[in-house]
């Protein structure tokens, strides 16, 4: 299966354009709201992250949201974020909240948690 790619939003394009170093990595803390539990959202998020060479984790929250922390190059993170806006076939994504944080480099792979 080939990696999914998506058009970026204007905010995400700003992140891309501000990175003139192709090797620069970023960190995004993502919260997905809607019907996102019980629809394999975490599984497909992990697959999409790995296809895009993104590392980090994804988990369900008790309030019904999905939380994800992801690190990678800006275009890789944007691909993952744009996938989260759509989700798997049975998901209904109402909103995606993104906080960009300083890159830490603490992950070596992408895991599904909680």
C-alpha distances in whole Angstrom, upper triangle without the diagonal:
4,7,9,12,15,19,21,25,28,28,25,26,29,27,25,29,31,28,30,29,25,25,27,25,25,25,25,26,24,26,24,27,27,25,23,24,23,20,17,17,18,15,12,14,14,10,10,13,11,9,12,14,16,19,21,21,21,23,25,29,32,32,29,27,24,25,22,23,21,22,20,21,22,19,16,19,19,15,15,19,18,15,18,20,18,16,15,16,20,20,23,23,27,27,25,28,27,29,29,30,31,29,29,27,27,24,22,19,18,19,20,23,26
4,6,9,13,16,18,22,25,26,22,23,26,24,22,25,27,25,26,25,22,22,24,22,23,23,23,25,23,25,24,26,27,26,23,25,25,21,19,18,18,16,13,14,14,11,10,12,11,7,9,12,15,18,20,21,21,24,26,29,32,33,30,27,24,24,22,23,20,20,18,18,19,16,14,16,16,13,14,17,16,14,17,19,17,16,16,17,21,21,23,23,26,26,24,26,25,27,27,28,29,27,28,25,26,23,21,19,17,20,21,24,27
4,6,10,13,15,19,22,22,19,19,22,21,19,22,24,22,23,22,19,19,21,19,19,20,19,21,20,22,21,24,24,24,21,23,23,20,18,16,16,15,12,12,12,9,7,9,9,5,6,10,11,15,17,18,18,21,23,26,30,30,27,24,21,21,19,19,16,17,15,15,15,12,10,13,13,9,10,13,12,11,14,16,15,14,14,17,20,19,22,21,24,23,21,23,21,24,23,25,26,23,25,22,23,20,19,16,15,18,18,22,25
4,7,10,13,16,19,20,16,17,21,19,18,21,23,22,23,23,20,21,21,20,19,20,18,20,18,20,18,21,22,21,19,21,22,19,17,15,16,15,11,11,12,10,7,10,11,8,8,12,13,16,18,18,18,21,22,25,29,28,25,23,20,20,18,19,16,17,16,15,15,12,10,12,11,7,9,11,10,8,11,13,11,12,12,14,18,17,19,18,21,20,18,21,20,22,22,24,25,23,25,24,25,22,21,18,16,19,19,22,25
4,7,9,13,16,17,13,14,17,16,14,17,20,19,21,21,18,19,20,18,18,19,17,20,18,20,19,21,22,23,20,23,24,21,19,17,18,18,14,13,15,13,9,11,13,10,9,12,13,17,19,20,19,22,24,26,30,29,26,23,21,21,18,19,16,17,15,14,13,9,9,11,9,6,8,10,8,8,12,12,12,13,14,16,20,19,19,18,20,19,17,20,18,21,20,23,24,22,25,23,25,22,22,20,18,21,21,24,27
4,6,9,13,14,11,12,15,15,14,16,19,19,21,21,19,20,20,19,18,19,17,19,17,19,17,20,20,21,20,23,24,21,20,17,19,19,15,14,16,15,12,13,16,13,12,15,15,19,20,21,20,23,24,26,29,28,25,22,20,20,18,19,17,18,16,15,13,10,10,11,8,6,9,9,6,7,11,10,10,12,14,16,19,18,18,16,18,17,15,17,17,19,19,22,24,23,25,25,26,24,24,22,20,22,22,25,27
4,7,10,12,9,9,13,13,12,14,17,17,19,21,18,21,20,19,18,19,18,20,18,20,18,21,21,23,22,25,27,24,23,20,22,22,19,17,20,19,15,16,19,17,14,18,17,21,22,23,22,25,26,28,31,29,27,24,22,22,20,21,19,19,17,16,13,10,12,12,9,8,11,10,7,10,13,11,12,15,17,19,21,20,19,17,18,17,16,17,17,19,19,22,24,23,26,26,28,26,27,25,23,25,25,28,30
4,7,8,6,6,10,10,9,11,14,15,17,18,17,19,18,17,16,16,15,17,15,18,17,19,21,23,21,25,27,24,24,20,21,22,19,17,20,19,16,16,19,17,15,17,16,20,21,22,21,24,25,26,29,28,26,22,21,20,18,19,17,17,16,14,11,9,11,10,7,8,10,9,7,10,12,11,13,15,18,20,23,20,20,17,18,15,14,15,14,16,15,19,21,20,24,24,26,24,25,24,22,24,25,27,29
4,5,5,6,9,10,10,12,14,16,18,20,19,21,20,19,17,17,15,17,15,17,16,18,20,22,21,25,27,25,25,21,22,24,21,19,22,22,18,18,22,20,18,20,19,22,22,23,22,24,25,26,29,27,25,22,21,20,19,19,18,19,18,16,13,12,14,12,9,11,12,10,8,12,13,11,13,16,19,21,23,20,19,16,16,14,12,13,12,15,15,18,21,21,24,25,27,26,28,26,24,26,26,28,29
4,5,5,6,9,10,10,12,15,17,19,19,21,20,19,17,18,16,18,17,19,19,21,23,25,24,28,31,28,28,25,26,27,25,22,25,25,21,21,24,23,20,23,21,24,24,25,25,27,28,28,31,29,28,24,23,22,21,21,20,20,19,17,13,13,16,14,11,13,15,13,12,16,16,14,17,20,23,25,27,24,22,19,19,16,15,15,14,15,15,19,21,21,25,26,28,28,29,28,26,29,29,31,32
4,5,5,7,9,10,11,13,16,18,18,20,18,17,14,15,13,15,14,16,17,19,21,24,23,26,30,28,27,24,24,26,24,21,23,24,21,20,23,23,20,21,19,22,22,23,22,25,26,26,29,27,26,22,21,20,19,18,17,17,17,16,12,12,15,13,10,13,14,11,12,15,15,14,17,19,23,25,27,24,22,19,18,15,13,12,10,12,11,15,17,18,22,23,25,25,27,26,24,27,27,28,30
4,5,5,6,9,10,11,14,16,15,17,15,14,12,13,11,14,13,16,16,19,21,24,22,25,28,26,25,22,22,24,21,18,20,21,18,17,20,19,16,18,16,18,19,20,20,23,24,25,28,27,25,22,20,19,17,16,15,15,14,12,8,9,11,9,6,10,11,9,9,13,13,13,16,18,21,24,25,23,22,18,18,15,13,12,10,12,11,14,16,16,20,21,23,22,24,23,21,24,24,26,28
4,5,5,6,8,10,12,15,14,17,15,15,14,15,14,17,17,19,20,22,25,27,26,29,31,29,28,25,25,27,24,21,23,23,20,19,22,21,17,19,18,21,22,24,24,26,28,29,32,30,29,25,24,22,20,20,17,17,15,13,9,9,12,11,9,11,14,12,12,15,16,15,18,20,24,26,28,25,24,21,21,19,16,16,14,15,14,17,18,18,22,22,25,25,26,25,24,27,28,29,31
4,5,5,6,9,11,14,15,17,14,15,13,15,14,17,17,20,21,23,26,29,27,30,33,31,30,27,27,29,26,23,25,26,22,21,24,23,20,21,19,22,22,24,25,27,29,29,32,31,30,26,25,23,21,20,18,17,16,14,10,11,14,13,11,14,16,14,14,18,19,18,21,23,26,29,31,28,27,23,23,20,17,16,14,14,12,15,16,17,21,22,25,25,27,26,25,28,29,30,32
4,6,5,7,10,12,12,14,11,11,9,11,11,14,15,18,20,22,25,28,26,29,32,30,29,25,25,26,24,21,22,23,20,18,21,21,17,18,16,18,19,21,22,25,27,27,30,29,28,25,23,21,18,17,15,14,13,10,7,9,12,10,9,12,14,12,14,17,17,17,20,22,25,28,30,27,26,23,23,19,16,15,12,12,9,12,13,13,17,18,21,21,23,23,22,25,26,27,30
4,5,5,8,10,10,12,10,11,10,13,13,17,17,20,21,24,27,29,27,30,32,30,29,25,25,26,24,21,22,23,19,18,20,19,15,16,15,18,20,22,23,26,28,29,33,32,30,27,24,22,20,18,16,14,12,9,6,7,10,10,8,11,14,13,14,17,18,18,20,22,25,28,30,27,27,24,24,21,18,18,15,15,12,15,15,15,18,19,22,22,23,23,22,25,27,28,31
4,5,7,10,11,13,12,13,13,16,16,20,20,23,25,27,30,32,30,33,36,34,33,29,29,30,28,25,26,26,23,21,23,23,19,20,19,22,23,26,27,30,32,32,36,35,33,30,28,26,23,22,19,17,15,12,9,10,14,14,12,15,17,16,17,20,21,21,23,25,29,31,33,31,30,27,27,24,21,20,18,17,15,17,17,17,21,21,25,25,26,26,26,29,30,32,34
4,6,9,11,13,10,12,11,14,15,19,20,23,25,28,31,33,31,34,37,35,33,30,29,31,29,26,26,27,24,22,24,24,20,20,19,21,22,25,26,29,31,32,35,34,33,30,28,25,23,21,19,17,15,12,9,12,15,14,13,17,18,17,18,22,22,22,25,27,30,33,35,32,31,28,28,24,22,20,17,16,13,15,14,15,18,20,23,24,25,26,25,28,30,32,34
4,5,7,9,7,9,9,13,15,18,20,23,25,28,31,33,31,33,36,34,32,29,28,29,27,24,25,25,22,20,22,22,18,18,17,19,20,23,25,28,31,32,35,34,34,30,27,25,22,20,17,14,12,9,8,10,13,13,13,16,17,17,18,21,22,23,25,27,29,32,35,32,32,28,29,26,22,21,18,17,13,14,13,13,17,17,21,21,22,23,23,26,28,30,33
4,6,9,8,11,13,16,18,22,23,27,29,32,35,37,34,37,39,37,35,32,31,32,30,27,27,28,25,23,24,23,20,19,19,21,23,26,28,32,34,35,39,38,37,33,31,28,25,23,20,17,15,11,10,12,15,16,16,18,20,20,21,24,25,26,28,29,32,35,37,35,35,32,32,29,26,25,21,21,17,18,17,16,19,19,23,23,24,25,26,29,31,33,36
4,5,5,9,11,15,18,21,23,27,29,32,35,37,34,36,39,37,35,32,30,31,29,26,26,26,24,21,22,22,18,17,17,19,21,25,27,31,33,35,38,38,37,33,31,28,25,22,19,16,13,10,10,12,14,15,16,18,20,20,22,24,25,26,29,29,32,35,37,35,35,32,33,30,27,26,22,21,17,18,16,14,17,17,20,21,21,23,23,27,30,32,35
4,6,8,11,15,17,21,22,26,27,31,33,35,32,34,36,34,32,29,28,28,26,24,23,23,21,18,19,18,15,14,15,17,20,23,25,29,32,33,37,37,36,32,29,27,23,21,17,14,11,7,8,9,11,13,14,15,17,19,20,21,23,24,26,27,29,32,35,33,33,30,32,29,26,25,21,21,18,18,17,14,17,16,20,19,19,20,21,25,27,30,33
4,6,10,13,16,20,22,26,27,31,34,35,32,34,36,34,31,29,27,27,26,23,22,22,20,17,18,18,14,13,13,15,18,21,24,27,31,32,36,36,35,31,28,26,22,19,16,12,9,7,9,11,11,13,15,16,18,19,21,22,23,25,27,27,30,33,35,33,34,31,32,29,26,25,21,21,17,17,15,12,14,13,16,16,16,18,19,23,26,28,31
4,7,11,14,17,19,23,25,29,32,33,31,32,35,33,31,28,26,27,26,22,22,23,20,17,18,19,15,14,13,14,16,20,22,26,29,30,34,34,33,29,26,23,20,17,14,11,8,6,8,11,11,12,14,16,17,18,20,21,22,24,26,27,29,33,35,32,33,29,30,27,24,22,19,17,14,13,11,9,12,11,15,16,16,18,19,22,25,27,30
4,7,10,14,16,20,22,26,29,30,27,29,31,30,27,24,23,24,22,19,18,20,18,14,16,17,13,12,10,11,13,16,19,22,25,26,30,30,29,26,23,20,16,13,10,7,5,4,6,10,9,9,12,14,14,15,17,19,19,21,24,24,26,30,31,29,30,26,28,24,21,20,16,15,11,11,9,6,9,9,12,12,14,15,15,19,21,23,26
4,7,10,13,16,19,22,26,27,25,26,29,28,26,22,21,22,21,18,18,19,17,14,16,17,14,13,10,11,12,15,17,20,23,23,27,27,26,23,20,17,14,11,8,6,6,6,6,10,9,8,10,13,12,13,15,17,17,19,22,22,25,28,29,27,27,24,25,21,18,16,12,11,7,7,7,5,8,9,12,12,14,15,15,18,20,21,24
4,7,10,13,16,20,23,25,22,23,26,25,23,20,18,20,19,16,16,18,16,13,15,17,14,13,10,10,9,12,13,16,19,20,23,23,23,19,17,13,10,7,6,4,7,9,9,12,11,8,11,13,12,11,15,16,15,17,20,20,23,26,27,24,25,22,22,19,15,14,10,9,6,5,6,5,7,9,10,11,14,14,13,15,17,18,20
4,6,10,12,16,19,21,19,20,23,23,21,17,16,18,18,14,15,17,15,12,15,17,14,14,11,11,10,11,12,14,17,17,21,20,20,16,14,11,8,6,5,7,9,11,10,12,11,7,9,12,10,9,12,14,12,14,17,17,20,24,24,21,21,18,19,15,12,10,6,6,5,6,9,8,11,12,13,13,16,15,13,15,16,17,19
4,7,10,13,17,19,16,18,21,21,20,16,15,18,17,14,15,18,16,14,17,19,17,16,13,12,10,10,10,12,14,14,17,17,16,13,11,7,6,5,7,9,12,14,13,15,14,10,12,14,12,10,14,15,12,14,17,17,20,23,23,20,20,17,17,14,10,8,6,5,6,7,10,11,12,14,14,14,17,16,14,15,15,15,16
4,7,10,13,16,13,15,18,18,17,13,12,16,15,11,13,16,14,13,16,18,16,17,13,13,11,10,9,11,12,12,15,15,14,10,8,6,5,6,8,11,14,16,14,15,14,10,11,13,10,8,11,12,9,11,14,13,16,20,20,16,16,13,13,10,7,6,5,7,9,11,14,14,16,17,17,16,19,17,14,15,14,14,15
4,7,10,13,10,12,16,16,16,12,12,16,15,12,15,17,16,15,19,20,19,20,16,16,14,12,10,10,10,9,12,11,10,7,6,5,6,9,11,15,17,19,18,19,17,14,14,15,12,10,13,13,9,10,13,12,16,18,18,14,14,11,11,8,6,5,7,9,12,14,17,18,19,20,20,19,21,20,16,16,15,14,14
4,7,9,7,10,13,13,13,10,11,14,13,11,14,16,15,15,19,20,19,20,17,18,16,14,10,10,10,10,13,11,9,6,5,6,8,11,13,17,19,21,19,19,18,15,14,15,12,10,11,11,7,8,10,9,12,15,14,11,10,7,8,6,5,6,9,12,15,17,20,21,22,23,22,21,23,21,17,17,15,15,15
4,7,7,10,13,13,14,11,13,16,16,14,17,19,18,19,22,23,22,24,21,21,19,17,14,13,11,10,12,9,7,5,7,9,12,15,17,21,23,24,22,23,21,18,18,18,15,13,14,14,10,10,11,11,13,15,14,10,9,6,5,5,6,8,11,14,18,20,23,24,25,26,26,24,27,24,21,20,17,17,16
4,5,8,11,11,13,11,14,16,16,15,18,20,19,20,23,24,24,26,23,24,22,19,16,14,12,12,13,10,8,7,9,12,15,18,20,23,25,27,25,25,23,21,20,20,17,15,15,14,11,10,11,10,12,13,11,8,6,5,5,7,9,12,15,18,21,24,27,28,29,29,29,27,29,26,23,22,19,19,18
4,6,8,8,11,9,12,15,14,14,18,19,19,20,23,24,24,26,24,24,22,19,16,14,11,12,13,11,8,8,10,13,16,19,21,25,27,28,27,26,24,22,22,21,18,17,17,15,12,12,11,10,10,11,8,5,5,6,8,10,12,15,18,21,24,26,29,29,30,31,30,28,29,26,22,21,18,18,17
4,7,6,8,6,9,11,11,11,14,16,15,17,19,20,21,23,20,21,19,16,12,11,9,10,12,11,7,7,7,10,12,16,18,21,23,25,24,24,22,19,19,18,15,14,15,13,10,11,10,8,9,10,8,5,7,7,9,11,11,14,16,19,22,24,27,26,27,27,26,24,26,22,19,17,14,15,14
4,5,7,6,8,11,12,12,14,16,17,18,20,22,22,24,22,21,19,16,12,10,7,9,10,10,7,7,7,11,13,17,19,23,25,27,27,26,24,22,22,21,18,17,18,16,13,14,14,11,11,12,10,8,10,10,13,14,14,16,18,21,24,25,28,28,28,28,26,24,25,22,19,16,13,13,11
4,6,7,9,10,12,13,15,16,18,19,21,22,24,25,23,23,21,17,14,12,10,12,13,13,10,11,11,14,16,20,21,25,27,29,29,28,26,24,24,23,20,20,20,17,15,17,15,12,11,12,9,9,11,13,16,17,18,20,22,25,27,28,31,30,31,30,28,26,27,23,20,17,14,14,13
4,5,8,9,9,11,13,14,15,17,19,20,21,23,22,22,20,17,14,13,11,14,15,16,12,12,11,15,16,19,20,24,25,28,27,26,23,22,22,20,17,18,18,14,13,14,12,9,7,8,6,6,9,11,14,16,16,19,21,24,26,28,31,30,30,30,28,26,26,23,19,17,14,15,15
4,6,5,6,8,10,11,12,14,16,17,18,20,19,19,17,15,12,11,11,14,16,17,13,13,11,14,14,17,18,21,23,25,25,24,21,20,21,18,15,16,17,13,12,14,13,9,7,9,8,8,12,13,16,17,17,19,21,23,25,26,29,28,28,27,25,22,23,19,16,14,11,13,13
4,6,5,6,9,10,10,12,14,15,16,18,16,16,15,12,9,9,9,12,15,15,12,10,8,11,11,14,15,18,20,22,22,21,18,17,17,15,12,13,13,10,8,11,10,6,6,9,9,7,10,10,14,14,13,16,17,20,21,23,26,24,25,24,23,21,21,18,14,13,10,12,12
4,6,5,6,9,10,10,12,14,15,16,14,14,12,9,6,7,8,11,14,15,12,11,8,9,9,12,13,16,18,21,21,20,17,16,17,16,12,13,15,12,10,13,13,9,9,13,13,11,14,13,16,16,14,16,17,19,20,21,24,22,22,21,20,17,18,15,11,9,6,8,10
4,5,5,6,9,10,11,12,14,15,14,14,13,11,9,10,11,15,17,19,16,15,11,13,12,14,15,17,19,21,22,21,18,17,18,16,13,15,16,13,12,15,14,10,9,12,13,12,16,16,19,19,17,19,20,22,23,24,26,24,24,22,21,18,18,14,11,9,7,10,12
4,5,5,6,8,10,10,12,14,13,14,14,12,10,12,13,17,19,20,17,15,12,13,12,15,14,17,18,20,20,18,15,15,16,13,10,12,13,9,9,13,11,8,7,10,12,11,14,14,17,17,16,18,18,21,22,23,25,24,24,23,22,19,19,15,12,11,10,13,15
4,5,5,6,9,10,11,12,10,11,11,9,7,10,12,15,18,19,16,13,10,11,9,11,11,13,14,17,17,16,13,12,13,11,7,9,11,8,7,11,11,8,9,12,14,12,14,13,16,16,13,15,15,17,18,20,22,20,21,19,19,16,16,13,9,10,9,12,14
4,5,5,6,9,10,10,9,9,9,8,7,10,13,16,19,21,18,16,12,12,10,11,10,13,14,16,17,17,13,12,14,12,9,12,14,11,11,14,14,11,12,15,16,15,18,17,20,19,16,18,17,19,19,20,21,19,19,18,17,13,13,10,6,7,7,10,13
4,5,5,6,9,10,10,11,12,11,11,14,16,19,23,24,21,19,15,15,13,14,13,15,15,17,18,16,13,13,15,12,10,13,14,11,12,15,14,12,11,14,16,16,19,18,21,21,18,20,20,22,22,23,24,22,22,20,19,16,15,11,9,10,10,14,16
4,5,5,6,9,8,11,12,12,12,15,17,20,23,24,21,18,15,15,12,14,11,13,13,14,15,13,10,10,11,8,7,10,10,8,9,13,12,10,11,14,16,15,17,16,20,19,16,18,17,19,19,21,22,20,21,19,19,16,16,12,10,12,12,16,18
4,5,5,6,5,7,8,9,10,13,16,19,23,23,21,18,14,14,10,11,8,9,9,12,13,12,8,8,10,8,6,10,11,9,10,14,14,12,13,17,19,17,19,18,21,19,16,17,16,17,17,18,19,16,17,15,16,13,12,9,7,10,11,14,17
4,5,5,6,7,10,11,12,15,18,22,25,26,24,21,17,17,13,13,11,11,11,13,15,14,10,11,13,11,10,13,15,13,14,17,17,15,16,19,21,20,22,21,24,23,20,21,19,21,20,20,21,18,18,16,16,12,11,8,7,9,11,15,18
4,6,8,10,13,14,15,18,21,24,28,28,26,23,19,19,16,16,13,13,12,13,15,13,9,11,13,10,9,13,14,12,14,17,16,15,15,18,21,20,22,21,24,23,21,22,20,22,21,22,23,20,21,18,19,16,14,11,10,13,15,18,22
4,6,9,12,14,15,18,21,24,28,28,26,23,19,18,15,14,11,11,9,9,11,9,6,8,10,7,7,11,12,11,13,16,16,15,16,20,22,21,23,21,24,22,19,20,18,19,18,19,20,17,18,16,17,15,14,12,11,14,16,19,22
4,7,10,13,15,18,22,24,28,29,27,24,20,18,15,14,10,9,7,9,11,10,7,9,12,10,10,13,15,14,16,19,19,18,19,22,25,23,25,23,26,24,21,21,19,20,18,18,18,15,16,13,14,12,10,9,9,13,15,18,22
4,7,10,12,15,19,21,25,25,24,21,17,15,11,10,6,6,5,8,10,10,6,7,10,10,8,11,13,13,13,17,18,17,18,22,24,22,23,21,23,21,18,18,16,16,15,15,15,12,13,11,12,9,9,8,7,11,13,16,19
4,7,10,14,17,19,23,24,23,20,16,14,10,8,6,5,7,10,12,13,10,10,13,13,11,13,16,15,15,18,20,18,20,23,25,23,24,22,25,22,19,19,16,16,15,14,15,12,11,9,9,6,6,5,4,8,11,13,17
4,7,11,14,16,20,21,20,17,14,11,7,5,5,6,9,13,14,16,12,11,14,14,11,13,16,16,14,18,20,18,19,23,24,21,23,21,23,21,17,17,15,15,14,13,14,11,11,9,8,6,8,6,5,6,9,10,14
4,7,11,13,16,18,17,14,11,8,6,6,7,9,12,16,17,18,15,13,16,16,12,13,17,15,13,17,18,16,17,21,21,19,21,19,21,19,16,16,15,15,15,15,16,14,14,13,11,9,10,8,5,5,6,7,10
4,7,10,13,15,13,11,7,6,4,7,8,12,15,18,18,19,16,14,16,15,12,12,15,13,11,15,16,13,14,18,18,16,17,16,18,16,14,14,14,15,16,16,18,17,17,16,15,12,14,11,8,7,5,6,8
4,6,10,12,10,9,6,5,6,9,12,15,18,21,22,22,19,17,19,19,15,15,18,16,13,16,17,14,15,18,18,15,17,16,17,17,14,15,15,16,18,18,21,20,19,19,17,15,17,15,11,9,6,5,5
4,7,8,7,6,5,6,9,12,15,19,21,24,24,25,22,19,21,21,17,16,19,17,14,16,17,14,15,18,16,14,15,14,16,15,14,15,16,18,20,20,23,23,23,23,21,19,21,18,15,12,9,8,6
4,5,6,5,6,7,10,13,16,20,23,26,25,26,24,21,22,23,19,18,20,19,15,17,19,16,18,20,18,16,16,15,16,15,14,14,16,17,20,20,23,23,23,24,22,21,23,21,18,15,12,10,8
4,5,7,9,10,14,17,20,24,27,30,29,30,28,25,26,26,22,21,24,22,19,20,21,19,20,22,20,17,18,17,17,17,17,17,19,20,23,23,26,27,26,27,25,24,26,24,21,18,15,13,10
4,6,9,11,14,17,21,24,27,30,29,30,28,24,25,25,22,20,22,21,18,18,20,18,20,21,19,16,16,15,14,14,15,15,17,19,22,23,26,27,27,28,26,26,28,26,23,20,17,15,13
4,7,10,13,17,20,23,26,28,27,28,26,23,23,23,20,18,20,19,15,16,17,15,16,18,15,12,12,12,12,13,13,14,17,19,22,23,27,27,27,28,26,25,27,25,21,19,16,14,12
4,6,10,13,16,20,23,25,24,24,22,19,20,20,16,15,17,16,12,13,14,13,15,17,15,12,11,10,10,10,10,11,13,15,18,20,23,23,24,25,24,22,25,22,19,17,14,13,12
4,7,10,13,17,19,22,21,21,19,16,17,17,14,12,15,13,10,12,13,11,13,16,15,11,12,10,12,11,10,11,12,14,17,18,21,21,21,22,20,19,21,18,15,13,11,10,10
4,7,10,14,17,19,19,20,18,14,16,16,13,12,15,14,11,13,15,13,15,19,18,15,15,13,14,12,10,10,10,11,14,14,17,17,18,18,17,16,18,16,13,12,10,10,10
4,6,10,13,16,16,17,14,11,13,14,10,10,13,12,10,13,15,13,15,19,19,16,17,14,16,14,11,10,9,11,12,13,15,14,15,15,14,13,15,13,10,10,9,10,11
4,7,10,14,14,15,13,10,13,14,11,11,14,14,12,15,17,16,18,22,22,20,20,18,19,16,13,12,10,10,10,10,12,11,11,11,11,10,13,12,9,10,11,11,13
4,7,10,11,12,10,7,10,11,9,9,13,13,12,15,17,16,18,22,23,20,21,19,20,18,14,13,11,11,10,10,11,9,10,10,10,9,11,10,8,10,12,13,16
4,7,9,11,9,7,11,12,10,11,15,15,15,18,20,19,21,25,26,24,25,22,23,21,17,16,13,12,10,10,10,7,8,7,9,8,10,10,9,12,15,16,19
4,6,8,6,6,9,10,10,12,14,15,16,18,20,20,22,25,27,25,26,23,25,22,18,18,15,14,12,12,12,9,10,9,11,10,11,11,11,14,17,19,22
4,6,5,6,9,10,11,12,14,16,17,19,21,21,23,27,29,26,27,24,26,23,19,19,16,15,12,13,13,10,13,11,14,14,14,14,14,18,20,23,26
4,5,5,6,9,10,10,12,14,15,16,19,20,22,26,28,25,25,22,23,20,17,17,13,13,11,12,13,11,14,14,17,16,17,17,16,20,21,23,26
4,5,5,6,9,10,10,12,14,15,17,18,21,23,26,24,24,21,23,20,17,18,15,16,14,16,16,15,17,17,19,18,18,18,17,20,22,24,27
4,5,5,6,9,10,11,13,15,16,16,18,22,24,22,23,20,22,20,17,17,15,16,14,15,16,14,16,15,17,15,15,14,13,16,18,21,24
4,5,5,6,9,10,11,13,15,15,18,21,23,20,21,18,20,17,14,14,11,12,10,12,14,12,14,14,16,14,15,14,13,15,17,19,22
4,5,5,6,8,10,11,13,14,17,20,22,19,20,17,18,15,12,13,11,13,11,14,16,15,18,17,19,18,19,18,16,18,19,22,24
4,6,5,6,9,10,11,12,14,17,20,18,18,16,18,16,13,15,13,16,15,17,19,17,20,19,20,18,19,17,15,17,18,21,23
4,5,5,6,9,10,10,12,16,18,16,17,14,16,14,12,13,11,14,14,16,18,16,18,17,18,16,17,15,12,14,15,17,20
4,5,5,6,9,10,13,16,18,15,15,12,14,11,8,10,8,11,12,14,17,16,19,19,20,18,19,17,15,16,16,18,20
4,5,5,7,9,12,15,17,14,14,11,13,11,9,12,11,14,15,18,20,20,22,22,23,21,22,20,17,19,19,21,23
4,5,5,6,9,11,14,12,12,10,13,12,10,13,13,16,17,20,22,21,23,22,23,21,21,18,15,17,16,19,20
4,5,5,9,12,13,10,10,8,11,9,7,10,11,14,15,18,21,20,22,22,22,20,21,18,15,16,15,17,18
4,6,10,12,13,10,9,6,8,7,6,10,11,15,16,19,22,22,24,25,25,23,25,22,19,20,18,20,21
4,7,8,10,8,8,6,9,10,10,13,15,18,20,23,26,25,27,27,27,25,26,23,20,20,19,21,21
4,7,8,6,7,7,11,11,11,14,15,19,20,23,26,25,26,26,26,23,24,21,17,17,15,17,18
4,6,6,9,9,13,14,14,18,19,22,24,26,29,27,29,28,27,24,25,21,18,17,15,18,18
4,6,8,11,14,16,17,20,22,25,27,29,32,31,32,31,31,28,28,25,22,21,19,21,21
4,7,10,13,15,17,20,22,26,28,30,33,32,33,33,32,29,30,26,23,21,19,20,20
4,6,10,12,13,16,19,22,24,27,30,29,30,30,29,27,28,25,21,20,17,19,18
4,6,9,11,15,18,21,24,26,30,30,31,31,31,29,30,27,23,23,20,21,20
4,6,8,11,14,17,20,23,26,26,28,28,28,26,28,25,22,21,19,20,20
4,7,10,14,17,20,23,26,27,29,30,30,28,30,28,24,24,22,22,21
4,7,10,13,16,19,23,24,26,27,27,26,28,26,22,23,21,21,21
4,6,10,13,16,19,20,22,23,23,22,25,23,19,20,18,19,19
4,7,10,13,17,18,20,22,22,21,24,23,20,20,19,19,20
4,6,10,13,14,17,18,19,19,22,20,18,19,19,19,20
4,6,10,12,14,16,17,18,21,20,18,20,20,20,21
4,7,9,12,14,15,16,19,19,18,20,20,21,22
4,6,9,12,13,14,18,18,18,19,20,20,22
4,6,9,11,14,17,18,18,20,22,22,24
4,6,9,11,13,15,15,18,20,21,23
4,6,8,11,14,15,17,19,19,22
4,6,8,11,12,15,18,19,22
4,7,10,11,13,16,16,19
4,6,7,9,13,14,17
4,7,10,13,15,19
4,7,10,13,16
4,7,10,13
4,6,10
4,7
4
